[in-house]
Amino acid sequence: MAKKLFVGNLSYNMTDEQLNAVFAPFGTIISANIVFDKFSHRSKGFGFVEFETEEMAQAALSLDGSEQDGRNIAVKEALPRPERPQM
């Protein structure tokens, strides 16, 4: 079963490909996406990495606090997205 991780405090210059490369040594990545502001198209400084298995994601949690592109990143299990009220 796939497991998604939240990655915070990313450099604003980091790309999806670079994020993927940082986490690739821990296993098969389904997706690695940085979140961008929809108006300014600038990185918000966080993203998500989804691994193929729970074990791979657990191993990648060891990157929490590590230095990447000049910043100490935060790596945590992603929380489920809250449901939005229907209008």
FIDOKE-538421 format. One record per residue (C-alpha): residue number from 1; residue in one letter; y, z, x. Coordinates in Angstrom, 2 decimals. Each point is the difference from the previous one (the first is absolute). Last residue first. Layout:
N
<pt num="NUM" residuo="a" py="Y" pz="Z" px="X"/>
...
END
This chain:
87
<pt num="87" residuo="m" py="24.27" pz="-1.87" px="-21.58"/>
<pt num="86" residuo="q" py="-3.23" pz="1.23" px="1.51"/>
<pt num="85" residuo="p" py="0.31" pz="3.11" px="2.16"/>
<pt num="84" residuo="r" py="-0.86" pz="-0.52" px="3.64"/>
<pt num="83" residuo="e" py="-3.31" pz="1.27" px="1.30"/>
<pt num="82" residuo="p" py="0.15" pz="1.81" px="3.30"/>
<pt num="81" residuo="r" py="-1.47" pz="-1.85" px="3.01"/>
<pt num="80" residuo="p" py="-2.95" pz="1.90" px="1.41"/>
<pt num="79" residuo="l" py="0.83" pz="2.00" px="3.11"/>
<pt num="78" residuo="a" py="-0.50" pz="-1.61" px="3.39"/>
<pt num="77" residuo="e" py="-1.90" pz="2.06" px="2.56"/>
<pt num="76" residuo="k" py="2.34" pz="0.85" px="2.85"/>
<pt num="75" residuo="v" py="1.33" pz="-1.58" px="3.20"/>
<pt num="74" residuo="a" py="3.45" pz="0.98" px="1.30"/>
<pt num="73" residuo="i" py="1.38" pz="-2.06" px="2.88"/>
<pt num="72" residuo="n" py="1.80" pz="1.34" px="3.07"/>
<pt num="71" residuo="r" py="2.53" pz="-2.72" px="0.81"/>
<pt num="70" residuo="g" py="0.68" pz="-2.19" px="3.06"/>
<pt num="69" residuo="d" py="-2.14" pz="-2.98" px="-1.05"/>
<pt num="68" residuo="q" py="-2.93" pz="2.26" px="-0.83"/>
<pt num="67" residuo="e" py="-0.21" pz="3.61" px="1.21"/>
<pt num="66" residuo="s" py="-2.82" pz="2.06" px="-1.49"/>
<pt num="65" residuo="g" py="0.71" pz="2.73" px="-2.54"/>
<pt num="64" residuo="d" py="-2.82" pz="-1.00" px="-2.33"/>
<pt num="63" residuo="l" py="-2.15" pz="-2.54" px="1.88"/>
<pt num="62" residuo="s" py="-3.06" pz="2.24" px="-0.52"/>
<pt num="61" residuo="l" py="0.11" pz="-0.98" px="-3.68"/>
<pt num="60" residuo="a" py="-1.60" pz="-3.26" px="1.14"/>
<pt num="59" residuo="a" py="-3.41" pz="1.70" px="0.26"/>
<pt num="58" residuo="q" py="0.23" pz="1.11" px="-3.65"/>
<pt num="57" residuo="a" py="0.89" pz="-3.56" px="-1.03"/>
<pt num="56" residuo="m" py="-3.05" pz="-1.40" px="1.78"/>
<pt num="55" residuo="e" py="-2.24" pz="2.60" px="-1.64"/>
<pt num="54" residuo="e" py="1.39" pz="-0.73" px="-3.49"/>
<pt num="53" residuo="t" py="-1.01" pz="-3.64" px="0.30"/>
<pt num="52" residuo="e" py="1.59" pz="-3.48" px="-0.10"/>
<pt num="51" residuo="f" py="3.40" pz="1.25" px="1.11"/>
<pt num="50" residuo="e" py="3.35" pz="-0.36" px="-1.77"/>
<pt num="49" residuo="v" py="3.21" pz="0.44" px="1.99"/>
<pt num="48" residuo="f" py="3.24" pz="0.86" px="-1.78"/>
<pt num="47" residuo="g" py="3.65" pz="-0.15" px="0.99"/>
<pt num="46" residuo="f" py="3.08" pz="1.92" px="1.03"/>
<pt num="45" residuo="g" py="3.37" pz="-0.60" px="1.61"/>
<pt num="44" residuo="k" py="1.76" pz="-1.49" px="-3.03"/>
<pt num="43" residuo="s" py="-0.01" pz="-3.40" px="1.67"/>
<pt num="42" residuo="r" py="2.99" pz="-2.17" px="-0.84"/>
<pt num="41" residuo="h" py="-0.12" pz="-2.71" px="-2.70"/>
<pt num="40" residuo="s" py="3.48" pz="1.18" px="-1.13"/>
<pt num="39" residuo="f" py="-0.75" pz="-0.22" px="-3.72"/>
<pt num="38" residuo="k" py="-3.77" pz="0.51" px="-0.27"/>
<pt num="37" residuo="d" py="-0.09" pz="2.69" px="2.67"/>
<pt num="36" residuo="f" py="-3.11" pz="-0.60" px="2.11"/>
<pt num="35" residuo="v" py="-3.30" pz="1.89" px="0.14"/>
<pt num="34" residuo="i" py="-2.20" pz="-0.72" px="3.01"/>
<pt num="33" residuo="n" py="-3.47" pz="-1.29" px="-0.80"/>
<pt num="32" residuo="a" py="-3.39" pz="0.26" px="1.70"/>
<pt num="31" residuo="s" py="-2.92" pz="-1.26" px="-2.06"/>
<pt num="30" residuo="i" py="-3.81" pz="-0.02" px="0.01"/>
<pt num="29" residuo="i" py="-0.27" pz="1.44" px="3.49"/>
<pt num="28" residuo="t" py="-3.41" pz="0.18" px="1.65"/>
<pt num="27" residuo="g" py="-0.24" pz="2.84" px="2.47"/>
<pt num="26" residuo="f" py="1.86" pz="2.56" px="2.12"/>
<pt num="25" residuo="p" py="1.09" pz="-2.39" px="2.75"/>
<pt num="24" residuo="a" py="1.92" pz="-2.09" px="-2.60"/>
<pt num="23" residuo="f" py="2.54" pz="2.76" px="-0.82"/>
<pt num="22" residuo="v" py="2.76" pz="-0.91" px="2.47"/>
<pt num="21" residuo="a" py="-0.74" pz="-3.74" px="-0.32"/>
<pt num="20" residuo="n" py="0.41" pz="0.10" px="-3.80"/>
<pt num="19" residuo="l" py="3.40" pz="1.67" px="0.35"/>
<pt num="18" residuo="q" py="0.99" pz="-2.71" px="2.50"/>
<pt num="17" residuo="e" py="-1.07" pz="-2.72" px="-2.43"/>
<pt num="16" residuo="d" py="1.88" pz="1.62" px="-2.90"/>
<pt num="15" residuo="t" py="3.13" pz="0.00" px="2.15"/>
<pt num="14" residuo="m" py="1.81" pz="2.85" px="1.77"/>
<pt num="13" residuo="n" py="3.77" pz="-0.37" px="0.51"/>
<pt num="12" residuo="y" py="0.98" pz="2.88" px="-2.32"/>
<pt num="11" residuo="s" py="-2.15" pz="2.26" px="2.18"/>
<pt num="10" residuo="l" py="-2.46" pz="1.94" px="-2.12"/>
<pt num="9" residuo="n" py="0.67" pz="3.57" px="-1.10"/>
<pt num="8" residuo="g" py="-2.83" pz="-0.10" px="-2.54"/>
<pt num="7" residuo="v" py="-3.53" pz="-1.37" px="-0.30"/>
<pt num="6" residuo="f" py="-1.79" pz="0.64" px="-3.30"/>
<pt num="5" residuo="l" py="-3.76" pz="-0.58" px="0.13"/>
<pt num="4" residuo="k" py="-2.23" pz="-1.84" px="-2.47"/>
<pt num="3" residuo="k" py="-3.78" pz="0.38" px="-0.28"/>
<pt num="2" residuo="a" py="-2.43" pz="-2.72" px="-1.05"/>
<pt num="1" residuo="m" py="-3.44" pz="0.95" px="-1.33"/>
END
